[in-house]
């Protein structure tokens, strides 16, 4: 090896330029020190925030074209879909638990026999981000059944709902000060109605080819089909728990 020849410290490949063409590592890999750690932290946070903010803005304004861009391969500017959902879900959980106000618990009918075994409303109100993760594969399956002719595979339908549900969580977070200050279940219901309208609009924008009415009808059918799947699942869980007299 000549004295001027540079090799990557990660994979030992010959490097021309500042980055390894094999693994992408920078050629300048000095010893790790405090300055190095601070630079890495600043770079990582800036990269995540930049992608997260841009993706959120685009999903709120142009959900259909944003998701199509990502699926078609234009991905540099956008946060990864599952990361996007997890980050906003985590922020939701932190904020709601910090202020310790869960308006859905006020709608929990304690005399309901089913809820005696499955405290659904209470659990979903304090774990909304987990509910979104749980529902995402079911929504994607319903979407795949109804829009399979569009040519998207099941994983791409998961991408669609990761972005849509992440943006929905962000919308609820935006409205949380109003929910918290008003302490009104009606305000909370209004916010969720608004978020559902966003879901229908966003999905219709993504799947629409010609007719808005046809796209909206199919999207509403996705929600109905997912609700049916969920009710069947909950029914099975309820019957099982009741049979063995297990209360969650």
RASULVEN-V648381 format. One record per pair of residues at least 12 apart in sequence whose ideal C-beta (glycine too) atoms are under 10 Angstrom apart, sorted by the first residue. I is the first residue (numbers start at 0). J is the second residue. D is the distance in whole Angstrom. If there is no record, write none. Layout:
i | j | d
I | J | D
I | J | D
//
This chain:
i | j | d
0 | 13 | 8
5 | 17 | 10
5 | 19 | 9
5 | 26 | 6
6 | 19 | 9
6 | 26 | 9
7 | 19 | 4
7 | 20 | 9
7 | 21 | 7
7 | 22 | 6
7 | 23 | 9
7 | 24 | 6
7 | 25 | 9
7 | 26 | 7
7 | 28 | 9
8 | 24 | 7
8 | 25 | 10
8 | 26 | 8
8 | 27 | 10
8 | 28 | 5
9 | 21 | 8
9 | 22 | 5
9 | 23 | 9
9 | 24 | 4
9 | 25 | 10
9 | 28 | 8
10 | 22 | 5
10 | 23 | 10
10 | 24 | 8
12 | 24 | 10
14 | 26 | 5
46 | 78 | 10
47 | 78 | 7
47 | 82 | 8
47 | 86 | 8
48 | 78 | 10
48 | 86 | 10
49 | 76 | 9
49 | 78 | 9
50 | 74 | 10
50 | 75 | 9
50 | 76 | 7
50 | 77 | 6
50 | 78 | 4
50 | 79 | 8
50 | 82 | 9
50 | 83 | 8
51 | 77 | 9
51 | 78 | 5
51 | 82 | 8
51 | 83 | 7
51 | 86 | 6
51 | 87 | 8
51 | 90 | 10
51 | 165 | 9
51 | 169 | 10
52 | 78 | 9
53 | 65 | 10
53 | 76 | 6
53 | 77 | 7
53 | 78 | 8
54 | 69 | 9
54 | 76 | 8
54 | 77 | 5
54 | 78 | 4
54 | 79 | 9
54 | 80 | 9
54 | 82 | 10
54 | 83 | 6
54 | 86 | 10
54 | 162 | 8
54 | 165 | 8
54 | 166 | 9
54 | 169 | 10
55 | 78 | 8
55 | 83 | 8
55 | 86 | 10
55 | 87 | 8
55 | 162 | 10
55 | 165 | 8
55 | 166 | 7
55 | 169 | 6
55 | 170 | 10
56 | 166 | 10
57 | 69 | 10
57 | 76 | 8
57 | 77 | 8
57 | 162 | 9
57 | 166 | 9
58 | 77 | 9
58 | 78 | 10
58 | 83 | 8
58 | 162 | 6
58 | 163 | 8
58 | 165 | 8
58 | 166 | 4
58 | 167 | 9
58 | 169 | 8
58 | 170 | 10
58 | 197 | 9
58 | 201 | 7
59 | 166 | 6
59 | 169 | 8
59 | 170 | 8
59 | 173 | 9
59 | 197 | 8
59 | 201 | 9
61 | 201 | 9
61 | 204 | 8
62 | 159 | 9
62 | 162 | 7
62 | 163 | 7
62 | 166 | 7
62 | 197 | 8
62 | 198 | 9
62 | 200 | 8
62 | 201 | 4
62 | 202 | 8
62 | 203 | 9
62 | 204 | 6
62 | 205 | 6
63 | 159 | 10
63 | 200 | 9
63 | 201 | 7
63 | 202 | 8
63 | 203 | 8
63 | 204 | 3
63 | 205 | 4
63 | 206 | 8
63 | 207 | 7
63 | 214 | 10
64 | 204 | 8
64 | 205 | 8
65 | 77 | 7
65 | 162 | 7
65 | 166 | 9
65 | 201 | 9
65 | 204 | 9
65 | 205 | 9
66 | 80 | 8
66 | 155 | 9
66 | 158 | 7
66 | 159 | 6
66 | 160 | 10
66 | 161 | 9
66 | 162 | 5
66 | 163 | 8
66 | 201 | 8
66 | 202 | 9
66 | 204 | 9
66 | 205 | 5
66 | 206 | 10
67 | 151 | 10
67 | 159 | 9
67 | 204 | 9
67 | 205 | 7
69 | 83 | 10
69 | 155 | 9
69 | 158 | 7
69 | 159 | 9
69 | 162 | 7
70 | 151 | 7
70 | 152 | 10
70 | 154 | 10
70 | 155 | 5
70 | 156 | 10
70 | 158 | 6
70 | 159 | 8
70 | 162 | 10
70 | 205 | 9
77 | 162 | 9
78 | 161 | 10
78 | 162 | 9
78 | 165 | 8
79 | 158 | 9
79 | 161 | 9
79 | 162 | 10
80 | 135 | 10
80 | 155 | 10
80 | 157 | 8
80 | 158 | 5
80 | 159 | 8
80 | 160 | 9
80 | 161 | 4
80 | 162 | 5
80 | 163 | 10
80 | 164 | 10
80 | 165 | 8
81 | 132 | 9
81 | 135 | 9
81 | 157 | 8
81 | 158 | 8
81 | 161 | 5
81 | 162 | 10
81 | 165 | 9
82 | 161 | 9
82 | 165 | 9
83 | 158 | 10
83 | 161 | 6
83 | 162 | 6
83 | 164 | 9
83 | 165 | 4
83 | 166 | 8
83 | 168 | 10
83 | 169 | 9
84 | 128 | 8
84 | 131 | 7
84 | 132 | 7
84 | 135 | 7
84 | 157 | 10
84 | 160 | 9
84 | 161 | 5
84 | 162 | 8
84 | 163 | 9
84 | 164 | 6
84 | 165 | 4
84 | 166 | 9
84 | 167 | 10
84 | 168 | 8
85 | 128 | 8
85 | 131 | 10
85 | 132 | 8
85 | 161 | 9
85 | 165 | 8
86 | 128 | 10
86 | 165 | 8
86 | 168 | 9
86 | 169 | 10
87 | 128 | 8
87 | 131 | 9
87 | 164 | 9
87 | 165 | 5
87 | 166 | 8
87 | 167 | 9
87 | 168 | 4
87 | 169 | 5
87 | 170 | 10
87 | 171 | 9
87 | 172 | 7
88 | 126 | 10
88 | 127 | 8
88 | 128 | 3
88 | 129 | 7
88 | 130 | 9
88 | 131 | 6
88 | 132 | 7
88 | 164 | 8
88 | 165 | 7
88 | 168 | 6
89 | 128 | 7
89 | 168 | 10
90 | 128 | 9
90 | 168 | 8
90 | 169 | 8
90 | 172 | 6
91 | 126 | 10
91 | 127 | 6
91 | 128 | 5
91 | 131 | 9
91 | 165 | 10
91 | 168 | 5
91 | 169 | 8
91 | 171 | 7
91 | 172 | 6
91 | 175 | 8
92 | 125 | 8
92 | 126 | 7
92 | 127 | 8
92 | 128 | 5
92 | 129 | 8
92 | 168 | 10
93 | 128 | 10
94 | 171 | 10
94 | 172 | 6
94 | 175 | 6
94 | 176 | 10
94 | 179 | 9
95 | 124 | 8
95 | 125 | 7
95 | 126 | 9
95 | 127 | 7
95 | 128 | 9
95 | 171 | 9
95 | 172 | 9
95 | 175 | 7
95 | 178 | 10
95 | 179 | 9
96 | 125 | 7
96 | 126 | 10
98 | 175 | 8
98 | 176 | 10
98 | 178 | 9
98 | 179 | 6
99 | 125 | 9
99 | 179 | 10
100 | 124 | 10
100 | 175 | 9
100 | 178 | 8
100 | 179 | 6
100 | 180 | 10
100 | 182 | 7
100 | 187 | 10
101 | 120 | 9
101 | 121 | 8
101 | 123 | 9
101 | 124 | 4
101 | 125 | 5
101 | 126 | 10
101 | 127 | 9
101 | 178 | 10
101 | 187 | 9
102 | 124 | 7
102 | 178 | 6
102 | 179 | 9
102 | 181 | 9
102 | 182 | 8
102 | 183 | 8
102 | 184 | 5
102 | 185 | 9
102 | 186 | 8
102 | 187 | 4
102 | 188 | 9
102 | 190 | 9
102 | 191 | 10
103 | 119 | 9
103 | 120 | 5
103 | 121 | 7
103 | 122 | 9
103 | 123 | 6
103 | 124 | 3
103 | 125 | 8
103 | 127 | 8
103 | 184 | 8
103 | 187 | 7
103 | 188 | 10
103 | 191 | 9
104 | 118 | 9
104 | 120 | 7
104 | 121 | 5
104 | 122 | 10
104 | 123 | 10
104 | 124 | 5
104 | 125 | 8
104 | 184 | 10
105 | 120 | 9
105 | 121 | 10
105 | 124 | 9
105 | 182 | 9
105 | 183 | 9
105 | 184 | 5
105 | 187 | 9
106 | 120 | 6
106 | 121 | 9
106 | 124 | 8
106 | 184 | 6
106 | 187 | 8
106 | 188 | 8
107 | 119 | 8
107 | 120 | 4
107 | 121 | 5
107 | 122 | 9
107 | 123 | 10
107 | 124 | 8
108 | 120 | 8
109 | 121 | 9
112 | 237 | 9
112 | 241 | 8
113 | 233 | 8
113 | 234 | 9
113 | 236 | 10
113 | 237 | 5
113 | 240 | 10
113 | 241 | 9
114 | 237 | 10
114 | 247 | 10
115 | 237 | 10
115 | 240 | 9
115 | 241 | 9
115 | 246 | 6
115 | 247 | 9
116 | 233 | 10
116 | 236 | 8
116 | 237 | 6
116 | 238 | 9
116 | 239 | 9
116 | 240 | 4
116 | 241 | 6
116 | 244 | 9
116 | 245 | 7
116 | 246 | 5
116 | 247 | 7
117 | 233 | 7
117 | 236 | 6
117 | 237 | 6
117 | 240 | 7
117 | 241 | 10
117 | 246 | 9
117 | 247 | 6
118 | 246 | 9
118 | 247 | 6
119 | 233 | 7
119 | 236 | 10
119 | 237 | 10
119 | 247 | 9
122 | 247 | 8
124 | 187 | 9
127 | 167 | 10
127 | 168 | 7
127 | 171 | 8
128 | 164 | 9
128 | 165 | 9
128 | 168 | 6
130 | 164 | 10
131 | 160 | 9
131 | 161 | 9
131 | 163 | 10
131 | 164 | 5
131 | 165 | 8
131 | 167 | 8
131 | 168 | 6
132 | 161 | 9
132 | 164 | 8
133 | 229 | 9
133 | 232 | 10
134 | 160 | 8
134 | 164 | 8
134 | 225 | 7
134 | 226 | 10
134 | 228 | 10
134 | 229 | 7
135 | 156 | 9
135 | 157 | 6
135 | 159 | 10
135 | 160 | 5
135 | 161 | 6
135 | 163 | 9
135 | 164 | 6
135 | 165 | 10
136 | 153 | 9
136 | 156 | 9
136 | 157 | 7
136 | 160 | 8
137 | 160 | 9
137 | 221 | 10
137 | 224 | 9
137 | 225 | 5
137 | 226 | 9
137 | 227 | 10
137 | 228 | 5
137 | 229 | 6
137 | 232 | 8
138 | 156 | 8
138 | 157 | 9
138 | 159 | 9
138 | 160 | 5
138 | 163 | 8
138 | 164 | 8
138 | 198 | 9
138 | 202 | 9
138 | 221 | 7
138 | 222 | 8
138 | 224 | 9
138 | 225 | 5
138 | 228 | 9
138 | 229 | 10
139 | 151 | 10
139 | 153 | 6
139 | 154 | 8
139 | 155 | 9
139 | 156 | 4
139 | 157 | 5
139 | 158 | 9
139 | 159 | 7
139 | 160 | 5
139 | 161 | 9
139 | 221 | 9
139 | 225 | 9
140 | 153 | 7
140 | 156 | 8
140 | 157 | 9
140 | 160 | 10
140 | 221 | 10
140 | 224 | 9
140 | 225 | 8
140 | 228 | 8
141 | 156 | 9
141 | 160 | 10
141 | 220 | 8
141 | 221 | 5
141 | 222 | 8
141 | 223 | 9
141 | 224 | 4
141 | 225 | 5
141 | 226 | 9
141 | 227 | 9
141 | 228 | 7
142 | 155 | 10
142 | 156 | 5
142 | 157 | 9
142 | 159 | 7
142 | 160 | 7
142 | 163 | 10
142 | 202 | 8
142 | 205 | 10
142 | 206 | 8
142 | 217 | 9
142 | 218 | 8
142 | 220 | 10
142 | 221 | 5
142 | 224 | 9
142 | 225 | 9
143 | 155 | 9
143 | 156 | 5
143 | 157 | 9
143 | 159 | 10
143 | 221 | 10
144 | 156 | 10
144 | 220 | 9
144 | 221 | 9
144 | 224 | 7
145 | 206 | 9
145 | 216 | 10
145 | 217 | 5
145 | 218 | 9
145 | 220 | 6
145 | 221 | 6
145 | 224 | 7
146 | 159 | 9
146 | 202 | 9
146 | 205 | 9
146 | 206 | 5
146 | 214 | 9
146 | 217 | 7
146 | 218 | 9
146 | 221 | 8
149 | 205 | 9
149 | 206 | 7
149 | 208 | 8
151 | 205 | 10
151 | 206 | 9
156 | 221 | 10
159 | 201 | 9
159 | 202 | 7
159 | 205 | 6
159 | 206 | 9
160 | 198 | 9
160 | 202 | 8
160 | 221 | 9
160 | 225 | 10
162 | 201 | 8
162 | 205 | 9
163 | 197 | 8
163 | 198 | 6
163 | 199 | 10
163 | 200 | 10
163 | 201 | 5
163 | 202 | 6
163 | 205 | 8
164 | 194 | 10
164 | 198 | 8
166 | 194 | 9
166 | 197 | 7
166 | 198 | 9
166 | 201 | 7
167 | 191 | 9
167 | 193 | 10
167 | 194 | 5
167 | 195 | 8
167 | 197 | 6
167 | 198 | 6
167 | 201 | 8
168 | 194 | 9
169 | 194 | 10
169 | 197 | 10
170 | 190 | 8
170 | 191 | 10
170 | 193 | 7
170 | 194 | 5
170 | 196 | 10
170 | 197 | 6
170 | 198 | 10
171 | 187 | 9
171 | 190 | 6
171 | 191 | 7
171 | 193 | 9
171 | 194 | 6
173 | 190 | 9
173 | 194 | 10
174 | 186 | 8
174 | 187 | 9
174 | 189 | 9
174 | 190 | 4
174 | 191 | 9
174 | 193 | 7
174 | 194 | 8
175 | 187 | 10
175 | 190 | 8
177 | 189 | 9
177 | 190 | 7
178 | 190 | 6
178 | 191 | 10
195 | 222 | 8
198 | 218 | 8
198 | 221 | 9
198 | 222 | 8
199 | 214 | 9
199 | 215 | 6
199 | 218 | 5
199 | 219 | 7
199 | 221 | 9
199 | 222 | 8
200 | 215 | 8
200 | 218 | 9
201 | 218 | 9
202 | 214 | 8
202 | 215 | 9
202 | 217 | 9
202 | 218 | 4
202 | 219 | 10
202 | 221 | 7
202 | 222 | 9
203 | 215 | 5
203 | 216 | 9
203 | 217 | 8
203 | 218 | 5
203 | 219 | 9
204 | 218 | 10
205 | 218 | 9
206 | 218 | 7
206 | 221 | 9
//
